[in-house]
Amino acid sequence: MAVWVDDNQHHCQSDNPTIGDARMDSPGFCAQYCTYSTMENETKHIISMVNIDKRETMRNSVVMEKEAFQQTFEALRQEINLTEICTNAHSQISALFNKGKYRDSGVHHTLDVWHGSKNLSKKIHAAGQQKGCAILQMWNKDICNHFWYCCKTADTYEEFIDMCVGVLHHVTGEHTWALGECKHGPLLDDRDKELIESGSVAHERLAEIILDERWLKVVPKYLNFRSTADLESFHNHILMYASKRFSFSPPVYAACTMLAGLDYNHHLHRPARRKADGTIQSIAAETMNNLHRTIADVMLRPKSDPSTSQDTSGNPMSYVLLLIVLMFFIFVIIVSSFSNTEIKK
């Protein structure tokens, strides 16, 4: 186990909320190490990192995130005035705050709003697979966007309920009802989105999802509108020091993760590189543009005049060059998609 808490008061403001998330050292369910990182919400500095070896949890990788969170929680309470901590929708961590010392600690546990929207979308998608409910697929994105809006603007649980229940009227074309009205402005008359018929099977299924007691019980944890996206970006940064495609001994893995945290904090507020015209230079975009130009040059290269040049139709070098460029292009796409998967994990 390795714990690091930055004692620099410039980095760590005691009253600021903190966000935490775990990162496994390998994809799938065969992880050997779990790194639980904690970030200060306002300054975006990494203030704590805890590494757990699977051998510390009886070789059960499923409970490593819970164990890492518990050690992080105890370490932070000794170093700072911990008032709020935001995590992903991990059921084992959420269960800790339902009873015992975690509930009585005075620390407010909140959840990442992205995970709440994701869970809501999965429920609506599953309901849309049922007979007579296909129209829910069309409204899935709009309902999730409304959930984001409610979490961001609602100050109390009651206000959230009033706004969230309004979507059951909005999807039917009713924008004013007995107890309230929609908050949006005038809508276009030529909208082609199909409305859900009130009282239909799809409308009743949507009402069951929105008014589910278990779902509404968790809603207060989303009202602070926190997100762990920046912390997941840091976990992607750890790949520079500890790739998931290689194995490390415990001391080496701990050192790599600590170096990643120090590097991230040191360069956190470094200004972005800019071009001569003042615009931000994107390395990825520049690389892809160069690749596209290379492919275009190879594909659109004009043919030589047969009467003035030698016959090169049998020369395989041009085809080899094209094949190399295409293979590199495919490699860039695979690496990009793999990096997105790592961030979600």
N, C-alpha and C positions, 0 to 999 in steps of 0.2 A: 504494500500500500504506500502511496505517496500523496501527501497533502501539501498544497502550496496556497497560502493566503498572502496577497500583497499588502504589506503594512504601510504603503505610501498613502497618506491621507488624501493626496490629490487624486489618486486613482479610486479610492474607496470612500464614498460618502455614506455614512452609517444609516441615514434615513431613506436612501433610495431603494426602490424595489430591486430584487435580484431575479434572474431567470436561470434555470438549470436544465440540462439535458445530457443524455448519455450517448456515447459512441462506442460501438464494438470494434474490435481489431480485425474482424473478418466478416464477410457477408454470410447470411444464413444463420443457422442455429448451432454453430459449432465454434463460437467465439472462445478465445482463451483469455482475453483481457477486456475489461470495460473501463472506459475513461469517463468520469462524470465531471463536467465542466460547469462552472457558475460564472455568470457575467452580470455586471452591474447594468441595470436597464438604461440609465441616463447617459453615463460616460462610455458604455460599451467595452469597458475593460474586463479582462478575465481576472477574477479575484480568487478563484479556488479551482484546483484540479485534484481529483482523487482517482487513483488507478486500483482496480480490483482484479485479482487473479482468480481464475475459475477454481483453483484449488482451495481458495478461501471460502467457497460456498459448496463444498462437497461435490465439486465438478458439475454443478448445476448452473448452466449459463443463463437460465431463465430468470433467476433471482439476483443476478449480479447487479442489475440497475437499481433494484430496491436496496441492496446492501450498500452500494456506492452512494446512494442518496442519503441514507441514514448517517454514514460517516461524514458526508459533506455537511449535513444539517448540524451535527454536533460541533464540527470544526468552525463553522461560520458563527454559531451562537457564542462561541468563546472569543471570537475576534471582533465582531461587529454587532451593532444593534439590529438584528434581523427582524424586520417587520412584515415583509411579504416575499414570497418566493413563487415564481411561476414555472410550471413544468408542462410537459406534454400530457396527453390524456392516458397516462400509464395507470392501469387499474390498481396495481399493488401499491403505488405511491399515494394515490387518492385514498385508498383504504386506511392508510396510516393516520390520516387526519380525521377519521370518523370517531376515533376514541383514543383514550390513553394520553400519554404525555405530549404527543404531537398536537392533539386538539386543544389541550390546556396550555400550550406553550405561548399562546398569544400571537403566533405567526400566521398571517393570512395566506392561505394556499389558493392560488389562482391557476387557470389553465390557459394554454395557448389557443387563441380564437381560431386559428387555422385548423387545428385538430377538431374543434367543435363543428366548424363548417364542413369538414371532410366527413365526419360521422353523420351529420344531417344529410349530406348528399348521398351517402351510401344507403341510408334508409329510404330516401325518396327514389333512388334508382332501383332498389329491390322492390319497392311497391309498384313502380312503373312496369315491372315485368309481369305483373298479374293481369288477369283478363279484365278488360274494361278500364285499365288505368294507364294506358300507354301515353296519354296526354301529360302525365306527370313528368315524363322525360323532357318535354318541351319547356316546362316551368322549373326544372331542377336548378339551373344556374341562377335564375331570377330569385328564387326563394332563398338560396344560399347567400346571394348578395344582400338580400333584405335582412338576413340574420347578422351579417357583418355590420350593416347600418344600425340595427337595433343595439348591438353590443357597444358600438362606438358612441351613440348619442344618448342612450338611456342612462340615467343617474341612479335609478332605483329599480328593484325587482318588479314592482307594480307597473312602473312606466314601461319596462321591457315587455311585460305581458300584454299591455294594451297595444303596443306597437306590433308585437309579433303576431298576435291573434288577428290583427288587421289584414294579414296576408290571405286569410281564409275568405275574406270579403273581396279583396282586390282581384284574386284569380277568377272570380265569377263576374267581374265587371261592376261590382258594387263598391263605390268609393266613399260613400257616406252612409252610416248606419246609426242605430239608436244611441250607442255609447261612444261614438267617435267617428273619425274620418281619416283618410289617407293623408300623409304628409307631403306627397309629391305635388308638383305643379300640374298645369293642364296637359292632357295627353293628346297625341295626334289622333285625328279621326280615322286616318287611313291605315292604322296598324293592322297587320295581318296575323298577329298571334291569336291562336284559338283560345277561347275562354273555357273554363271548367264549369260545367253545369252544376248549380247548387243542388245538393242532395244526391248527386250521382255517386257511383261506387268510388270513382277517383277522388271526389271531394271528401267523402267520408274517410277514405284511407289517409288523405293528407291531414285531416283533422285529428286522426288518431296519432299521427307522428308529431304534430305540433303541440298537442295537448297531453302528450304522454307524461305521466307523473314522474317517472324515473328521469326523463329528459329534463323536465322543469326543475327537478331537484338539483341538478348540476349547473343550471343556467347561471346562478349568482357567481360562480367561479370564472365566468367569461366577461363579466360586466366591467372589469378594469381594462379590458381591451389590450391585453399583453400578447406578445409574439416572441417566439424563440428562433425566428428566421436568422437573426444576426449570429446567434450562437451556433446554429447549424452551418452557417458560412465559415465559422471558425473551425468546426470539425472537418470541413473540406480542406482547410488550410493545414490541418495535422497530416494530411496525406503526403505533404511535401517532406515530412520527417519520418513518418511511420506508415508506409503504404500497407494496404490490406492484402496485398499479394505476397508479402514476405512475412516470415516468422521472426520474432525477437525474443531474447531472454528477458526476464522481468526487469533487471537493472537497465538494460539498453532501451526497452520500451518506455520505462518511466522517464529516462533521460530525454528521449525523443519527444515525448508529449510535453515535458517541461520546457524544452527548447522552443517548441511550437507556440506555447503560451507566451513566453518572453518575447519572441519575435513578433507575435501578433500585437501585443501591447506597445512595443517599441515603434512599430510602423502604423499604428491605428489611425493617427491623425495626419499622416503624411499626405501632402497635396497630390492630386492626380497629375500624371504627365500630360502635357498639352502640346498641341501642334503649333506651328508658326502663326496660324490665324487665331489662336487662343482657345480652340475647341479641344475637348478632352480626347486624347488618343487612346483608342481601343486596340490592344494588341491582338485580341481574337479576331476582331473585324478586319484589321489590316492583313492578318495571315490569310483569312478566307478570301479577301479581295485579290491578294497576290496569287492564291491558288486558282481562283476563277480566271484570272488573266492568263496564267500559264496554260490552263486547259484550253482556253479560247485560242491562244496562239498555236497550240498543237493541232487543234481540230480545224481551224480556219486558215491554216498556212497555205498560201497559194501554190499551186503546182508549177513546176518549172516548165519552160518551153521545151518540148521534146527535140526540136530542131537545133537548139543551142546548148543543151545540157545532156549529161549522161542519164540513162534510164535508172531511176532509183526505186522503181516499184517493188523490187525484190529486196530492198534494204530493210532489215528488221529493226534498225536502231530507232526509227520514229515510233514504231509500235511498242518497243520496249519502254521508251520514254513516256508514252501515253499510259501504258500499264502501270508504271511506277507512280505517276501523278494520280491516277484513279485509286490505286491502293492507299496512297497517303490520304486522299480525300475520305475514303471509307474509314481509315484509322482515326481521323479527327472526329468523325461523327460518332464512332463507337466510344471514344474516350469522353466526348462531351456528354453522351447519354449516361455513361457509367458515373461521371462526376455528379450528375443530377440525382442519380439513385443514391449515391453516397450521402448527399445533403439530406435527403428525406429520412435516411436511417439515422 
